[in-house]
Amino acid sequence: GSNVVINMLGKQVEPRRFDFEQTNVFFPRVLGSICAEMDVDRLIHFSALGASASAPSKWLRTKHEGEVALMEEFPTATILKLATVVGPEEKFFNKMGEFAKMLPALPMIGLPSAKQQPVHCLDVAAAVQSVLMHQSTAGKTFALAGPKVYTNKQLYEYFFHTARRPNKAIPLPQAIQELIGASLEWLPKPALTRDMVRTLNADLIAPSDLPGLRDLGIDPTPMEEVTLPYIKRFRPPATGTI
C-alpha cells in the first residue's frame, strides 16, 4: 500500500459525465475514508484560494465542501489552498497570450479590481515536500500564494508590457463575461464557462488567518522572476526576444 496519498483532482470545467459535486466533494470523501481504512500515513489535498460556503462560483463552493468532507473522514489530512499557479505550462498567461495573438481585442475576464496572488509551481512542489517532512503539518490548512497581490487589471498590464504588445484588454461587465462563457461552455474543451467567470470575479488571495509558504520554510518567488521566459514567446517577431 501507499504511505502518502496526494489528491490533485479537480478541473475548473464541469464534464458532462462527472459534475463538481462528484469530483470535488464525493471523491475526497471516499478517498479520505479509504485512506483511513488503509492506515495511510499522510494525505495531502489540493484545494483553492477563495473556496468557501458563500463563494460566487459552484467550483469554489464545492472545493470548500470537499475540504470539509475530506477532514471528516481523515482529520489529519493537510489541505493546500492554491492561488493561480504560474510556470512554463500554466493556463493563465499562456492562455492570455494565445488569445492576444488571435484576437483584435481581448476581453478581460474578471473585474479589473478583483485580486489574485500568483504562486510559482516550484514553490508548490517545495510546499508538498515540506509538508511531508514535518509531521506537525498534519491536520492543518495552508494558503499557497505568491509574495504580492495584484488586481486583474495589473496582471493584464504586466502581460502586455512583457509581451511588448499594445494593451488591448477590454474590461466588460460581469453579465457580458458570462454571456461569453455561456457561448463557449458547450464545446468539448471550453476555454471559458460561466462558472469560471464567477470564479475570476472573486478575490483569490491568501487569507490572513492561514499559514502559508513562509511557515513551511519557503520564500515565495516573485511572479516577475519566472514568467518572462515563456511570456516572451508571445512577442511580435519585430520586437525580438531579449
Residue pairs with C-beta under 8 A, 6 or more apart in sequence:
1 38
1 39
1 40
2 38
2 40
3 40
3 41
3 42
4 40
4 41
4 42
4 43
4 44
4 132
5 31
5 35
5 40
5 42
5 43
5 44
6 43
6 44
6 45
6 46
6 128
7 27
7 28
7 31
7 43
7 44
7 45
7 46
7 70
8 46
9 23
9 27
10 23
10 24
10 46
10 63
10 66
11 23
12 59
12 193
12 195
12 196
12 199
13 185
13 189
13 190
13 193
13 196
14 20
14 58
14 59
14 193
14 195
15 23
20 58
20 59
20 62
21 62
21 65
24 59
24 62
24 63
24 65
24 66
25 62
25 65
25 66
25 69
26 69
27 66
28 45
28 66
28 67
28 69
28 70
29 66
29 69
29 70
29 72
29 73
31 43
31 70
31 73
31 74
32 43
32 69
32 70
32 71
32 72
32 73
32 74
32 77
33 73
33 74
35 43
35 73
35 74
35 77
36 73
36 74
40 74
42 76
42 78
42 131
42 132
42 138
43 70
43 74
43 76
43 77
43 78
44 77
44 78
44 79
44 80
44 128
44 131
44 132
45 66
45 67
45 70
45 77
45 78
45 79
45 80
46 79
46 80
46 82
47 63
47 64
47 66
47 67
47 79
47 80
47 81
47 82
48 59
48 60
48 63
48 81
48 82
48 204
49 81
49 82
49 83
49 117
49 143
49 145
49 204
49 205
49 206
49 207
50 60
50 199
50 202
50 203
50 204
50 205
51 60
51 61
51 63
51 64
51 67
51 81
52 60
52 61
52 64
53 61
53 64
53 65
54 61
55 61
55 64
55 199
55 202
56 198
56 199
56 201
56 202
57 195
57 196
57 198
57 199
57 202
58 195
58 198
59 195
59 196
59 199
60 199
60 202
67 79
67 141
70 77
70 79
71 77
71 79
71 139
75 139
76 138
76 139
77 138
77 139
78 131
78 137
78 138
78 139
78 140
78 141
78 142
79 140
79 141
79 142
80 124
80 127
80 128
80 131
80 141
80 142
80 144
81 141
81 142
81 143
81 144
81 206
81 210
82 119
82 124
82 144
83 116
83 117
83 118
83 119
83 143
83 144
83 145
83 146
83 204
83 205
83 206
84 90
84 92
84 116
84 117
84 118
84 119
84 204
85 92
85 118
85 119
85 120
85 121
85 124
86 92
86 93
86 118
86 119
86 120
86 121
86 146
86 223
86 226
86 227
87 120
87 121
87 122
87 226
88 229
88 230
90 121
92 118
92 155
93 159
93 227
93 230
93 231
94 230
95 191
96 106
96 156
96 159
97 159
97 163
97 231
97 233
97 234
98 234
99 106
99 191
100 106
100 159
100 160
100 163
100 165
100 168
100 234
101 234
103 168
104 168
105 168
105 169
105 170
106 156
106 168
106 169
106 170
107 169
107 170
107 172
107 176
107 177
107 180
108 152
108 153
108 156
108 169
108 170
108 171
108 172
109 152
109 177
109 180
109 192
109 196
109 197
109 200
110 152
110 177
110 197
110 200
110 201
111 152
111 171
111 174
111 201
112 151
112 152
112 153
112 171
113 151
113 152
113 153
114 151
114 152
114 200
114 201
114 202
114 203
114 204
115 149
115 150
115 151
115 152
115 203
115 204
115 205
116 149
116 150
116 151
116 152
116 155
116 203
116 204
116 205
117 145
117 146
117 148
117 149
117 150
117 204
117 205
117 206
118 145
118 146
118 150
118 155
118 223
119 144
119 145
119 146
119 213
119 220
120 146
120 220
120 221
120 223
120 225
120 226
122 221
122 226
123 144
123 146
123 213
123 218
123 220
123 221
124 144
126 216
126 218
127 142
127 144
127 213
127 216
127 218
130 137
130 216
130 217
130 218
131 137
131 142
131 216
134 216
137 216
140 211
141 210
142 210
142 211
142 212
142 213
142 215
142 216
143 206
143 207
143 210
143 211
143 212
144 206
144 212
144 213
145 205
145 206
145 212
145 213
145 220
146 220
146 221
146 222
146 223
147 220
147 221
147 222
148 222
148 223
149 205
150 158
150 223
152 200
153 169
153 171
156 167
156 169
157 167
157 169
158 223
158 224
159 231
160 166
160 167
160 168
160 169
161 167
162 227
162 228
162 231
162 232
163 231
163 232
163 234
163 235
164 235
164 236
164 239
165 234
165 235
165 236
172 180
174 197
174 198
174 201
177 197
177 201
178 194
178 197
178 198
180 192
180 197
181 190
181 192
181 193
181 194
181 195
181 196
181 197
182 193
182 194
184 190
184 191
184 192
184 193
185 192
185 193
185 194
206 212
212 220
213 219
213 220
214 220
232 241
235 241
